[in-house]
Amino acid sequence: GTPYLGIIGVEGVLLPEDRFYINEFKPFLQEYDAACILNLVDDSLLKIFKACIEGYFADEYESISTNDYVSVASSVLARSNNKVIKGFDKIDDFSNVDFINVEKTLDGKYLTLKGAVFTINRTASTLSRARELLYDDLAQIKFDGIKYRKDIATNYDY
């Protein structure tokens, strides 16, 4: 009976008889898809979120201004724990890396935890350039058992 304010995702399973089992609640802004979309927003995210929180978003925004860029992302997975990740220092823009499941040691090393480890997203003026930048970054990252998709932005019809 109260209005919902915020950005949250519910990860769940639909069971028989239209029942749900909730696995977890997680912020959408953690998702790499959201990071790609947010890279394309020209309006102030702070102003947009404030308008949502204070309840006047629909009154103030008929649309959200976006730029003409394209953004792509890849999730990087690890097959096992405690593998040293190398190559972050070779990436042009470290702000494009979103950590999900990484442990940083006291001596500054990054270690994998099994499963999704981090995502990388890149933005450019064309899809082919964004894809090229993404795979240039991914080529710099090295650890035993690294896994990521090699076909991002390859099957599109324009």
Disulfide bonds with the S-S distance in Angstrom:
none
